[in-house]
Amino acid sequence: MGPLCDTPPGAYVYLCESSNAEFEFVLGAGGHGQVNVSFARVPDATAVLDALMAAFSEQHPQAWQSAT
């Protein structure tokens, strides 16, 4: 799978075999989506959320600066 911005709308699930964590990415139209995290250790969930925030700030630098 490539970048999320090139992925069609739908639900995508990642199951981590080493920690039994489940990450579900629900992508909608227009770049909107939802992330559901289940059974993840805090460091793993934090890493995913940090990566999403970094990607958002790269694509929308003005929105991130006005929010802080």
mmCIF file as Biopython writes it, N, C-alpha, C and O atoms, coordinates in Angstrom:
data_model
#
loop_
_atom_site.group_PDB
_atom_site.id
_atom_site.type_symbol
_atom_site.label_atom_id
_atom_site.label_alt_id
_atom_site.label_comp_id
_atom_site.label_asym_id
_atom_site.label_entity_id
_atom_site.label_seq_id
_atom_site.pdbx_PDB_ins_code
_atom_site.Cartn_x
_atom_site.Cartn_y
_atom_site.Cartn_z
_atom_site.occupancy
_atom_site.B_iso_or_equiv
_atom_site.auth_seq_id
_atom_site.auth_asym_id
_atom_site.pdbx_PDB_model_num
ATOM 1   N N  . MET A ? 1  ? 0.850   -1.167  0.000  1.0 0.0 1  A 1 
ATOM 2   C CA . MET A ? 1  ? 0.000   0.000   0.000  1.0 0.0 1  A 1 
ATOM 3   C C  . MET A ? 1  ? 0.898   1.233   0.000  1.0 0.0 1  A 1 
ATOM 4   O O  . MET A ? 1  ? 1.948   1.252   0.642  1.0 0.0 1  A 1 
ATOM 5   N N  . GLY A ? 2  ? 0.473   2.253   -0.725 1.0 0.0 2  A 1 
ATOM 6   C CA . GLY A ? 2  ? 1.222   3.501   -0.804 1.0 0.0 2  A 1 
ATOM 7   C C  . GLY A ? 2  ? 0.757   4.493   0.238  1.0 0.0 2  A 1 
ATOM 8   O O  . GLY A ? 2  ? 0.208   4.104   1.269  1.0 0.0 2  A 1 
ATOM 9   N N  . PRO A ? 3  ? 0.972   5.770   -0.020 1.0 0.0 3  A 1 
ATOM 10  C CA . PRO A ? 3  ? 0.552   6.816   0.923  1.0 0.0 3  A 1 
ATOM 11  C C  . PRO A ? 3  ? -0.964  6.829   1.114  1.0 0.0 3  A 1 
ATOM 12  O O  . PRO A ? 3  ? -1.716  6.485   0.203  1.0 0.0 3  A 1 
ATOM 13  N N  . LEU A ? 4  ? -1.395  7.225   2.291  1.0 0.0 4  A 1 
ATOM 14  C CA . LEU A ? 4  ? -2.831  7.284   2.565  1.0 0.0 4  A 1 
ATOM 15  C C  . LEU A ? 4  ? -3.547  8.232   1.617  1.0 0.0 4  A 1 
ATOM 16  O O  . LEU A ? 4  ? -4.708  8.000   1.280  1.0 0.0 4  A 1 
ATOM 17  N N  . CYS A ? 5  ? -2.878  9.299   1.179  1.0 0.0 5  A 1 
ATOM 18  C CA . CYS A ? 5  ? -3.527  10.255  0.283  1.0 0.0 5  A 1 
ATOM 19  C C  . CYS A ? 5  ? -3.833  9.636   -1.077 1.0 0.0 5  A 1 
ATOM 20  O O  . CYS A ? 5  ? -4.684  10.150  -1.802 1.0 0.0 5  A 1 
ATOM 21  N N  . ASP A ? 6  ? -3.162  8.549   -1.437 1.0 0.0 6  A 1 
ATOM 22  C CA . ASP A ? 6  ? -3.412  7.865   -2.707 1.0 0.0 6  A 1 
ATOM 23  C C  . ASP A ? 6  ? -4.323  6.652   -2.546 1.0 0.0 6  A 1 
ATOM 24  O O  . ASP A ? 6  ? -4.598  5.952   -3.521 1.0 0.0 6  A 1 
ATOM 25  N N  . THR A ? 7  ? -4.785  6.400   -1.345 1.0 0.0 7  A 1 
ATOM 26  C CA . THR A ? 7  ? -5.592  5.214   -1.054 1.0 0.0 7  A 1 
ATOM 27  C C  . THR A ? 7  ? -7.073  5.540   -1.183 1.0 0.0 7  A 1 
ATOM 28  O O  . THR A ? 7  ? -7.516  6.576   -0.689 1.0 0.0 7  A 1 
ATOM 29  N N  . PRO A ? 8  ? -7.844  4.680   -1.835 1.0 0.0 8  A 1 
ATOM 30  C CA . PRO A ? 8  ? -9.273  4.953   -1.978 1.0 0.0 8  A 1 
ATOM 31  C C  . PRO A ? 8  ? -10.006 4.843   -0.639 1.0 0.0 8  A 1 
ATOM 32  O O  . PRO A ? 8  ? -9.520  4.184   0.280  1.0 0.0 8  A 1 
ATOM 33  N N  . PRO A ? 9  ? -11.172 5.486   -0.525 1.0 0.0 9  A 1 
ATOM 34  C CA . PRO A ? 9  ? -11.958 5.380   0.706  1.0 0.0 9  A 1 
ATOM 35  C C  . PRO A ? 9  ? -12.239 3.922   1.071  1.0 0.0 9  A 1 
ATOM 36  O O  . PRO A ? 9  ? -12.395 3.068   0.198  1.0 0.0 9  A 1 
ATOM 37  N N  . GLY A ? 10 ? -12.299 3.658   2.360  1.0 0.0 10 A 1 
ATOM 38  C CA . GLY A ? 10 ? -12.573 2.317   2.857  1.0 0.0 10 A 1 
ATOM 39  C C  . GLY A ? 10 ? -11.964 2.134   4.232  1.0 0.0 10 A 1 
ATOM 40  O O  . GLY A ? 10 ? -11.386 3.063   4.796  1.0 0.0 10 A 1 
ATOM 41  N N  . ALA A ? 11 ? -12.095 0.951   4.760  1.0 0.0 11 A 1 
ATOM 42  C CA . ALA A ? 11 ? -11.550 0.618   6.076  1.0 0.0 11 A 1 
ATOM 43  C C  . ALA A ? 11 ? -10.348 -0.307  5.888  1.0 0.0 11 A 1 
ATOM 44  O O  . ALA A ? 11 ? -10.419 -1.299  5.164  1.0 0.0 11 A 1 
ATOM 45  N N  . TYR A ? 12 ? -9.248  0.036   6.549  1.0 0.0 12 A 1 
ATOM 46  C CA . TYR A ? 12 ? -8.018  -0.736  6.459  1.0 0.0 12 A 1 
ATOM 47  C C  . TYR A ? 12 ? -7.580  -1.081  7.871  1.0 0.0 12 A 1 
ATOM 48  O O  . TYR A ? 12 ? -7.488  -0.204  8.729  1.0 0.0 12 A 1 
ATOM 49  N N  . VAL A ? 13 ? -7.307  -2.362  8.114  1.0 0.0 13 A 1 
ATOM 50  C CA . VAL A ? 13 ? -6.969  -2.828  9.457  1.0 0.0 13 A 1 
ATOM 51  C C  . VAL A ? 13 ? -5.551  -3.378  9.456  1.0 0.0 13 A 1 
ATOM 52  O O  . VAL A ? 13 ? -5.164  -4.139  8.568  1.0 0.0 13 A 1 
ATOM 53  N N  . TYR A ? 14 ? -4.783  -2.981  10.465 1.0 0.0 14 A 1 
ATOM 54  C CA . TYR A ? 14 ? -3.444  -3.517  10.675 1.0 0.0 14 A 1 
ATOM 55  C C  . TYR A ? 14 ? -3.434  -4.212  12.024 1.0 0.0 14 A 1 
ATOM 56  O O  . TYR A ? 14 ? -3.739  -3.602  13.049 1.0 0.0 14 A 1 
ATOM 57  N N  . LEU A ? 15 ? -3.080  -5.495  12.017 1.0 0.0 15 A 1 
ATOM 58  C CA . LEU A ? 15 ? -2.962  -6.272  13.251 1.0 0.0 15 A 1 
ATOM 59  C C  . LEU A ? 15 ? -1.481  -6.515  13.516 1.0 0.0 15 A 1 
ATOM 60  O O  . LEU A ? 15 ? -0.790  -7.120  12.696 1.0 0.0 15 A 1 
ATOM 61  N N  . CYS A ? 16 ? -1.004  -6.052  14.639 1.0 0.0 16 A 1 
ATOM 62  C CA . CYS A ? 16 ? 0.395   -6.231  15.023 1.0 0.0 16 A 1 
ATOM 63  C C  . CYS A ? 16 ? 0.530   -7.585  15.720 1.0 0.0 16 A 1 
ATOM 64  O O  . CYS A ? 16 ? -0.029  -7.797  16.796 1.0 0.0 16 A 1 
ATOM 65  N N  . GLU A ? 17 ? 1.267   -8.484  15.101 1.0 0.0 17 A 1 
ATOM 66  C CA . GLU A ? 17 ? 1.399   -9.830  15.654 1.0 0.0 17 A 1 
ATOM 67  C C  . GLU A ? 17 ? 2.199   -9.865  16.949 1.0 0.0 17 A 1 
ATOM 68  O O  . GLU A ? 17 ? 1.948   -10.715 17.804 1.0 0.0 17 A 1 
ATOM 69  N N  . SER A ? 18 ? 3.156   -8.957  17.107 1.0 0.0 18 A 1 
ATOM 70  C CA . SER A ? 18 ? 3.998   -9.012  18.303 1.0 0.0 18 A 1 
ATOM 71  C C  . SER A ? 18 ? 3.297   -8.474  19.551 1.0 0.0 18 A 1 
ATOM 72  O O  . SER A ? 18 ? 3.590   -8.919  20.661 1.0 0.0 18 A 1 
ATOM 73  N N  . SER A ? 19 ? 2.368   -7.512  19.381 1.0 0.0 19 A 1 
ATOM 74  C CA . SER A ? 19 ? 1.710   -6.930  20.554 1.0 0.0 19 A 1 
ATOM 75  C C  . SER A ? 19 ? 0.206   -7.190  20.611 1.0 0.0 19 A 1 
ATOM 76  O O  . SER A ? 19 ? -0.446  -6.843  21.596 1.0 0.0 19 A 1 
ATOM 77  N N  . ASN A ? 20 ? -0.346  -7.797  19.563 1.0 0.0 20 A 1 
ATOM 78  C CA . ASN A ? 20 ? -1.783  -8.035  19.437 1.0 0.0 20 A 1 
ATOM 79  C C  . ASN A ? 20 ? -2.594  -6.742  19.347 1.0 0.0 20 A 1 
ATOM 80  O O  . ASN A ? 20 ? -3.804  -6.748  19.575 1.0 0.0 20 A 1 
ATOM 81  N N  . ALA A ? 21 ? -1.933  -5.643  19.017 1.0 0.0 21 A 1 
ATOM 82  C CA . ALA A ? 21 ? -2.643  -4.377  18.843 1.0 0.0 21 A 1 
ATOM 83  C C  . ALA A ? 21 ? -3.372  -4.387  17.504 1.0 0.0 21 A 1 
ATOM 84  O O  . ALA A ? 21 ? -2.973  -5.071  16.562 1.0 0.0 21 A 1 
ATOM 85  N N  . GLU A ? 22 ? -4.438  -3.620  17.446 1.0 0.0 22 A 1 
ATOM 86  C CA . GLU A ? 22 ? -5.209  -3.490  16.215 1.0 0.0 22 A 1 
ATOM 87  C C  . GLU A ? 22 ? -5.374  -2.011  15.900 1.0 0.0 22 A 1 
ATOM 88  O O  . GLU A ? 22 ? -5.803  -1.231  16.749 1.0 0.0 22 A 1 
ATOM 89  N N  . PHE A ? 23 ? -5.034  -1.635  14.688 1.0 0.0 23 A 1 
ATOM 90  C CA . PHE A ? 23 ? -5.185  -0.271  14.217 1.0 0.0 23 A 1 
ATOM 91  C C  . PHE A ? 23 ? -6.108  -0.301  13.006 1.0 0.0 23 A 1 
ATOM 92  O O  . PHE A ? 23 ? -5.831  -1.007  12.036 1.0 0.0 23 A 1 
ATOM 93  N N  . GLU A ? 24 ? -7.186  0.445   13.049 1.0 0.0 24 A 1 
ATOM 94  C CA . GLU A ? 24 ? -8.115  0.520   11.921 1.0 0.0 24 A 1 
ATOM 95  C C  . GLU A ? 24 ? -8.118  1.963   11.408 1.0 0.0 24 A 1 
ATOM 96  O O  . GLU A ? 24 ? -8.333  2.910   12.165 1.0 0.0 24 A 1 
ATOM 97  N N  . PHE A ? 25 ? -7.878  2.100   10.120 1.0 0.0 25 A 1 
ATOM 98  C CA . PHE A ? 25 ? -7.899  3.404   9.464  1.0 0.0 25 A 1 
ATOM 99  C C  . PHE A ? 25 ? -9.110  3.426   8.548  1.0 0.0 25 A 1 
ATOM 100 O O  . PHE A ? 25 ? -9.185  2.645   7.599  1.0 0.0 25 A 1 
ATOM 101 N N  . VAL A ? 26 ? -10.053 4.307   8.819  1.0 0.0 26 A 1 
ATOM 102 C CA . VAL A ? 26 ? -11.259 4.433   8.004  1.0 0.0 26 A 1 
ATOM 103 C C  . VAL A ? 26 ? -11.103 5.721   7.208  1.0 0.0 26 A 1 
ATOM 104 O O  . VAL A ? 26 ? -11.131 6.819   7.764  1.0 0.0 26 A 1 
ATOM 105 N N  . LEU A ? 27 ? -10.937 5.568   5.897  1.0 0.0 27 A 1 
ATOM 106 C CA . LEU A ? 27 ? -10.713 6.713   5.032  1.0 0.0 27 A 1 
ATOM 107 C C  . LEU A ? 27 ? -11.991 7.070   4.298  1.0 0.0 27 A 1 
ATOM 108 O O  . LEU A ? 27 ? -12.652 6.210   3.716  1.0 0.0 27 A 1 
ATOM 109 N N  . GLY A ? 28 ? -12.328 8.341   4.331  1.0 0.0 28 A 1 
ATOM 110 C CA . GLY A ? 28 ? -13.496 8.829   3.624  1.0 0.0 28 A 1 
ATOM 111 C C  . GLY A ? 28 ? -13.083 9.702   2.455  1.0 0.0 28 A 1 
ATOM 112 O O  . GLY A ? 28 ? -11.903 9.786   2.116  1.0 0.0 28 A 1 
ATOM 113 N N  . ALA A ? 29 ? -14.050 10.342  1.850  1.0 0.0 29 A 1 
ATOM 114 C CA . ALA A ? 29 ? -13.786 11.225  0.725  1.0 0.0 29 A 1 
ATOM 115 C C  . ALA A ? 29 ? -13.197 12.541  1.215  1.0 0.0 29 A 1 
ATOM 116 O O  . ALA A ? 29 ? -13.419 12.945  2.357  1.0 0.0 29 A 1 
ATOM 117 N N  . GLY A ? 30 ? -12.455 13.197  0.356  1.0 0.0 30 A 1 
ATOM 118 C CA . GLY A ? 30 ? -11.934 14.516  0.669  1.0 0.0 30 A 1 
ATOM 119 C C  . GLY A ? 30 ? -10.853 14.552  1.721  1.0 0.0 30 A 1 
ATOM 120 O O  . GLY A ? 30 ? -10.652 15.592  2.349  1.0 0.0 30 A 1 
ATOM 121 N N  . GLY A ? 31 ? -10.142 13.449  1.941  1.0 0.0 31 A 1 
ATOM 122 C CA . GLY A ? 31 ? -9.061  13.437  2.904  1.0 0.0 31 A 1 
ATOM 123 C C  . GLY A ? 31 ? -9.487  13.320  4.351  1.0 0.0 31 A 1 
ATOM 124 O O  . GLY A ? 31 ? -8.672  13.515  5.252  1.0 0.0 31 A 1 
ATOM 125 N N  . HIS A ? 32 ? -10.737 13.008  4.589  1.0 0.0 32 A 1 
ATOM 126 C CA . HIS A ? 32 ? -11.214 12.849  5.960  1.0 0.0 32 A 1 
ATOM 127 C C  . HIS A ? 32 ? -11.152 11.387  6.351  1.0 0.0 32 A 1 
ATOM 128 O O  . HIS A ? 32 ? -11.278 10.500  5.507  1.0 0.0 32 A 1 
ATOM 129 N N  . GLY A ? 33 ? -10.958 11.142  7.635  1.0 0.0 33 A 1 
ATOM 130 C CA . GLY A ? 33 ? -10.878 9.765   8.078  1.0 0.0 33 A 1 
ATOM 131 C C  . GLY A ? 33 ? -10.946 9.646   9.578  1.0 0.0 33 A 1 
ATOM 132 O O  . GLY A ? 33 ? -11.180 10.614  10.301 1.0 0.0 33 A 1 
ATOM 133 N N  . GLN A ? 34 ? -10.736 8.438   10.014 1.0 0.0 34 A 1 
ATOM 134 C CA . GLN A ? 34 ? -10.832 8.112   11.431 1.0 0.0 34 A 1 
ATOM 135 C C  . GLN A ? 34 ? -9.800  7.035   11.732 1.0 0.0 34 A 1 
ATOM 136 O O  . GLN A ? 34 ? -9.546  6.158   10.906 1.0 0.0 34 A 1 
ATOM 137 N N  . VAL A ? 35 ? -9.210  7.107   12.913 1.0 0.0 35 A 1 
ATOM 138 C CA . VAL A ? 35 ? -8.259  6.089   13.353 1.0 0.0 35 A 1 
ATOM 139 C C  . VAL A ? 35 ? -8.812  5.464   14.620 1.0 0.0 35 A 1 
ATOM 140 O O  . VAL A ? 35 ? -9.124  6.166   15.582 1.0 0.0 35 A 1 
ATOM 141 N N  . ASN A ? 36 ? -8.931  4.148   14.620 1.0 0.0 36 A 1 
ATOM 142 C CA . ASN A ? 36 ? -9.376  3.411   15.796 1.0 0.0 36 A 1 
ATOM 143 C C  . ASN A ? 36 ? -8.217  2.542   16.270 1.0 0.0 36 A 1 
ATOM 144 O O  . ASN A ? 36 ? -7.656  1.763   15.500 1.0 0.0 36 A 1 
ATOM 145 N N  . VAL A ? 37 ? -7.868  2.685   17.538 1.0 0.0 37 A 1 
ATOM 146 C CA . VAL A ? 37 ? -6.760  1.936   18.115 1.0 0.0 37 A 1 
ATOM 147 C C  . VAL A ? 37 ? -7.324  1.023   19.202 1.0 0.0 37 A 1 
ATOM 148 O O  . VAL A ? 37 ? -7.993  1.485   20.127 1.0 0.0 37 A 1 
ATOM 149 N N  . SER A ? 38 ? -7.048  -0.274  19.082 1.0 0.0 38 A 1 
ATOM 150 C CA . SER A ? 38 ? -7.535  -1.237  20.070 1.0 0.0 38 A 1 
ATOM 151 C C  . SER A ? 38 ? -6.382  -2.098  20.575 1.0 0.0 38 A 1 
ATOM 152 O O  . SER A ? 38 ? -5.545  -2.553  19.795 1.0 0.0 38 A 1 
ATOM 153 N N  . PHE A ? 39 ? -6.352  -2.308  21.843 1.0 0.0 39 A 1 
ATOM 154 C CA . PHE A ? 39 ? -5.412  -3.237  22.472 1.0 0.0 39 A 1 
ATOM 155 C C  . PHE A ? 39 ? -3.951  -2.866  22.247 1.0 0.0 39 A 1 
ATOM 156 O O  . PHE A ? 39 ? -3.085  -3.740  22.268 1.0 0.0 39 A 1 
ATOM 157 N N  . ALA A ? 40 ? -3.666  -1.588  22.032 1.0 0.0 40 A 1 
ATOM 158 C CA . ALA A ? 40 ? -2.291  -1.174  21.780 1.0 0.0 40 A 1 
ATOM 159 C C  . ALA A ? 40 ? -1.651  -0.669  23.069 1.0 0.0 40 A 1 
ATOM 160 O O  . ALA A ? 40 ? -2.300  -0.037  23.903 1.0 0.0 40 A 1 
ATOM 161 N N  . ARG A ? 41 ? -0.369  -0.963  23.206 1.0 0.0 41 A 1 
ATOM 162 C CA . ARG A ? 41 ? 0.379   -0.398  24.314 1.0 0.0 41 A 1 
ATOM 163 C C  . ARG A ? 41 ? 0.517   1.103   24.070 1.0 0.0 41 A 1 
ATOM 164 O O  . ARG A ? 41 ? 0.534   1.548   22.922 1.0 0.0 41 A 1 
ATOM 165 N N  . VAL A ? 42 ? 0.612   1.865   25.123 1.0 0.0 42 A 1 
ATOM 166 C CA . VAL A ? 42 ? 0.675   3.329   25.009 1.0 0.0 42 A 1 
ATOM 167 C C  . VAL A ? 42 ? 1.819   3.781   24.091 1.0 0.0 42 A 1 
ATOM 168 O O  . VAL A ? 42 ? 1.582   4.645   23.247 1.0 0.0 42 A 1 
ATOM 169 N N  . PRO A ? 43 ? 3.041   3.249   24.206 1.0 0.0 43 A 1 
ATOM 170 C CA . PRO A ? 43 ? 4.096   3.708   23.291 1.0 0.0 43 A 1 
ATOM 171 C C  . PRO A ? 43 ? 3.759   3.448   21.817 1.0 0.0 43 A 1 
ATOM 172 O O  . PRO A ? 43 ? 4.089   4.267   20.958 1.0 0.0 43 A 1 
ATOM 173 N N  . ASP A ? 44 ? 3.112   2.328   21.519 1.0 0.0 44 A 1 
ATOM 174 C CA . ASP A ? 44 ? 2.748   2.027   20.132 1.0 0.0 44 A 1 
ATOM 175 C C  . ASP A ? 44 ? 1.674   2.978   19.624 1.0 0.0 44 A 1 
ATOM 176 O O  . ASP A ? 44 ? 1.769   3.492   18.509 1.0 0.0 44 A 1 
ATOM 177 N N  . ALA A ? 45 ? 0.659   3.211   20.434 1.0 0.0 45 A 1 
ATOM 178 C CA . ALA A ? 45 ? -0.412  4.128   20.042 1.0 0.0 45 A 1 
ATOM 179 C C  . ALA A ? 45 ? 0.141   5.540   19.883 1.0 0.0 45 A 1 
ATOM 180 O O  . ALA A ? 45 ? -0.250  6.258   18.963 1.0 0.0 45 A 1 
ATOM 181 N N  . THR A ? 46 ? 1.035   5.937   20.759 1.0 0.0 46 A 1 
ATOM 182 C CA . THR A ? 46 ? 1.634   7.261   20.687 1.0 0.0 46 A 1 
ATOM 183 C C  . THR A ? 46 ? 2.449   7.420   19.411 1.0 0.0 46 A 1 
ATOM 184 O O  . THR A ? 46 ? 2.415   8.477   18.782 1.0 0.0 46 A 1 
ATOM 185 N N  . ALA A ? 47 ? 3.182   6.381   19.024 1.0 0.0 47 A 1 
ATOM 186 C CA . ALA A ? 47 ? 3.981   6.435   17.796 1.0 0.0 47 A 1 
ATOM 187 C C  . ALA A ? 47 ? 3.090   6.611   16.576 1.0 0.0 47 A 1 
ATOM 188 O O  . ALA A ? 47 ? 3.424   7.381   15.675 1.0 0.0 47 A 1 
ATOM 189 N N  . VAL A ? 48 ? 1.967   5.913   16.532 1.0 0.0 48 A 1 
ATOM 190 C CA . VAL A ? 48 ? 1.033   6.048   15.406 1.0 0.0 48 A 1 
ATOM 191 C C  . VAL A ? 48 ? 0.452   7.460   15.373 1.0 0.0 48 A 1 
ATOM 192 O O  . VAL A ? 48 ? 0.404   8.081   14.312 1.0 0.0 48 A 1 
ATOM 193 N N  . LEU A ? 49 ? 0.015   7.968   16.510 1.0 0.0 49 A 1 
ATOM 194 C CA . LEU A ? 49 ? -0.559  9.303   16.556 1.0 0.0 49 A 1 
ATOM 195 C C  . LEU A ? 49 ? 0.483   10.374  16.202 1.0 0.0 49 A 1 
ATOM 196 O O  . LEU A ? 49 ? 0.156   11.353  15.530 1.0 0.0 49 A 1 
ATOM 197 N N  . ASP A ? 50 ? 1.725   10.197  16.645 1.0 0.0 50 A 1 
ATOM 198 C CA . ASP A ? 50 ? 2.792   11.131  16.286 1.0 0.0 50 A 1 
ATOM 199 C C  . ASP A ? 50 ? 3.039   11.132  14.775 1.0 0.0 50 A 1 
ATOM 200 O O  . ASP A ? 50 ? 3.227   12.191  14.176 1.0 0.0 50 A 1 
ATOM 201 N N  . ALA A ? 51 ? 3.037   9.943   14.161 1.0 0.0 51 A 1 
ATOM 202 C CA . ALA A ? 51 ? 3.246   9.846   12.715 1.0 0.0 51 A 1 
ATOM 203 C C  . ALA A ? 51 ? 2.115   10.520  11.947 1.0 0.0 51 A 1 
ATOM 204 O O  . ALA A ? 51 ? 2.355   11.195  10.946 1.0 0.0 51 A 1 
ATOM 205 N N  . LEU A ? 52 ? 0.885   10.336  12.414 1.0 0.0 52 A 1 
ATOM 206 C CA . LEU A ? 52 ? -0.257  10.989  11.764 1.0 0.0 52 A 1 
ATOM 207 C C  . LEU A ? 52 ? -0.160  12.508  11.904 1.0 0.0 52 A 1 
ATOM 208 O O  . LEU A ? 52 ? -0.442  13.239  10.954 1.0 0.0 52 A 1 
ATOM 209 N N  . MET A ? 53 ? 0.232   12.976  13.063 1.0 0.0 53 A 1 
ATOM 210 C CA . MET A ? 53 ? 0.359   14.423  13.273 1.0 0.0 53 A 1 
ATOM 211 C C  . MET A ? 53 ? 1.473   15.002  12.414 1.0 0.0 53 A 1 
ATOM 212 O O  . MET A ? 53 ? 1.329   16.098  11.873 1.0 0.0 53 A 1 
ATOM 213 N N  . ALA A ? 54 ? 2.585   14.280  12.283 1.0 0.0 54 A 1 
ATOM 214 C CA . ALA A ? 54 ? 3.684   14.743  11.431 1.0 0.0 54 A 1 
ATOM 215 C C  . ALA A ? 54 ? 3.239   14.825  9.977  1.0 0.0 54 A 1 
ATOM 216 O O  . ALA A ? 54 ? 3.554   15.792  9.284  1.0 0.0 54 A 1 
ATOM 217 N N  . ALA A ? 55 ? 2.509   13.817  9.512  1.0 0.0 55 A 1 
ATOM 218 C CA . ALA A ? 55 ? 2.010   13.832  8.130  1.0 0.0 55 A 1 
ATOM 219 C C  . ALA A ? 55 ? 1.045   14.986  7.921  1.0 0.0 55 A 1 
ATOM 220 O O  . ALA A ? 55 ? 1.087   15.650  6.886  1.0 0.0 55 A 1 
ATOM 221 N N  . PHE A ? 56 ? 0.179   15.229  8.890  1.0 0.0 56 A 1 
ATOM 222 C CA . PHE A ? 56 ? -0.771  16.331  8.782  1.0 0.0 56 A 1 
ATOM 223 C C  . PHE A ? 56 ? -0.048  17.669  8.724  1.0 0.0 56 A 1 
ATOM 224 O O  . PHE A ? 56 ? -0.382  18.526  7.907  1.0 0.0 56 A 1 
ATOM 225 N N  . SER A ? 57 ? 0.943   17.846  9.592  1.0 0.0 57 A 1 
ATOM 226 C CA . SER A ? 57 ? 1.648   19.130  9.635  1.0 0.0 57 A 1 
ATOM 227 C C  . SER A ? 57 ? 2.461   19.371  8.363  1.0 0.0 57 A 1 
ATOM 228 O O  . SER A ? 57 ? 2.672   20.520  7.977  1.0 0.0 57 A 1 
ATOM 229 N N  . GLU A ? 58 ? 2.920   18.295  7.706  1.0 0.0 58 A 1 
ATOM 230 C CA . GLU A ? 58 ? 3.628   18.447  6.434  1.0 0.0 58 A 1 
ATOM 231 C C  . GLU A ? 58 ? 2.682   18.887  5.325  1.0 0.0 58 A 1 
ATOM 232 O O  . GLU A ? 58 ? 3.042   19.707  4.481  1.0 0.0 58 A 1 
ATOM 233 N N  . GLN A ? 59 ? 1.476   18.341  5.330  1.0 0.0 59 A 1 
ATOM 234 C CA . GLN A ? 59 ? 0.524   18.649  4.264  1.0 0.0 59 A 1 
ATOM 235 C C  . GLN A ? 59 ? -0.262  19.922  4.523  1.0 0.0 59 A 1 
ATOM 236 O O  . GLN A ? 59 ? -0.750  20.548  3.582  1.0 0.0 59 A 1 
ATOM 237 N N  . HIS A ? 60 ? -0.393  20.315  5.780  1.0 0.0 60 A 1 
ATOM 238 C CA . HIS A ? 60 ? -1.181  21.496  6.145  1.0 0.0 60 A 1 
ATOM 239 C C  . HIS A ? 60 ? -0.408  22.345  7.159  1.0 0.0 60 A 1 
ATOM 240 O O  . HIS A ? 60 ? -0.850  22.491  8.298  1.0 0.0 60 A 1 
ATOM 241 N N  . PRO A ? 61 ? 0.731   22.904  6.765  1.0 0.0 61 A 1 
ATOM 242 C CA . PRO A ? 61 ? 1.550   23.637  7.744  1.0 0.0 61 A 1 
ATOM 243 C C  . PRO A ? 61 ? 0.841   24.858  8.325  1.0 0.0 61 A 1 
ATOM 244 O O  . PRO A ? 61 ? 1.058   25.184  9.492  1.0 0.0 61 A 1 
ATOM 245 N N  . GLN A ? 62 ? 0.015   25.531  7.562  1.0 0.0 62 A 1 
ATOM 246 C CA . GLN A ? 62 ? -0.674  26.718  8.072  1.0 0.0 62 A 1 
ATOM 247 C C  . GLN A ? 62 ? -1.688  26.343  9.146  1.0 0.0 62 A 1 
ATOM 248 O O  . GLN A ? 62 ? -1.813  27.053  10.143 1.0 0.0 62 A 1 
ATOM 249 N N  . ALA A ? 63 ? -2.405  25.254  8.965  1.0 0.0 63 A 1 
ATOM 250 C CA . ALA A ? 63 ? -3.418  24.824  9.955  1.0 0.0 63 A 1 
ATOM 251 C C  . ALA A ? 63 ? -2.745  24.442  11.261 1.0 0.0 63 A 1 
ATOM 252 O O  . ALA A ? 63 ? -3.252  24.758  12.338 1.0 0.0 63 A 1 
ATOM 253 N N  . TRP A ? 64 ? -1.604  23.762  11.177 1.0 0.0 64 A 1 
ATOM 254 C CA . TRP A ? 64 ? -0.918  23.341  12.397 1.0 0.0 64 A 1 
ATOM 255 C C  . TRP A ? 64 ? -0.382  24.544  13.160 1.0 0.0 64 A 1 
ATOM 256 O O  . TRP A ? 64 ? -0.462  24.572  14.388 1.0 0.0 64 A 1 
ATOM 257 N N  . GLN A ? 65 ? 0.166   25.545  12.460 1.0 0.0 65 A 1 
ATOM 258 C CA . GLN A ? 65 ? 0.715   26.708  13.138 1.0 0.0 65 A 1 
ATOM 259 C C  . GLN A ? 65 ? -0.376  27.530  13.802 1.0 0.0 65 A 1 
ATOM 260 O O  . GLN A ? 65 ? -0.156  28.082  14.880 1.0 0.0 65 A 1 
ATOM 261 N N  . SER A ? 66 ? -1.541  27.623  13.187 1.0 0.0 66 A 1 
ATOM 262 C CA . SER A ? 66 ? -2.616  28.417  13.795 1.0 0.0 66 A 1 
ATOM 263 C C  . SER A ? 66 ? -3.261  27.708  14.965 1.0 0.0 66 A 1 
ATOM 264 O O  . SER A ? 66 ? -3.895  28.361  15.793 1.0 0.0 66 A 1 
ATOM 265 N N  . ALA A ? 67 ? -3.122  26.385  15.066 1.0 0.0 67 A 1 
ATOM 266 C CA . ALA A ? 67 ? -3.704  25.622  16.162 1.0 0.0 67 A 1 
ATOM 267 C C  . ALA A ? 67 ? -2.830  25.652  17.407 1.0 0.0 67 A 1 
ATOM 268 O O  . ALA A ? 67 ? -3.306  25.356  18.503 1.0 0.0 67 A 1 
ATOM 269 N N  . THR A ? 68 ? -1.554  26.007  17.256 1.0 0.0 68 A 1 
ATOM 270 C CA . THR A ? 68 ? -0.652  25.996  18.422 1.0 0.0 68 A 1 
ATOM 271 C C  . THR A ? 68 ? -0.448  27.368  18.992 1.0 0.0 68 A 1 
ATOM 272 O O  . THR A ? 68 ? 0.280   27.528  19.971 1.0 0.0 68 A 1 
#
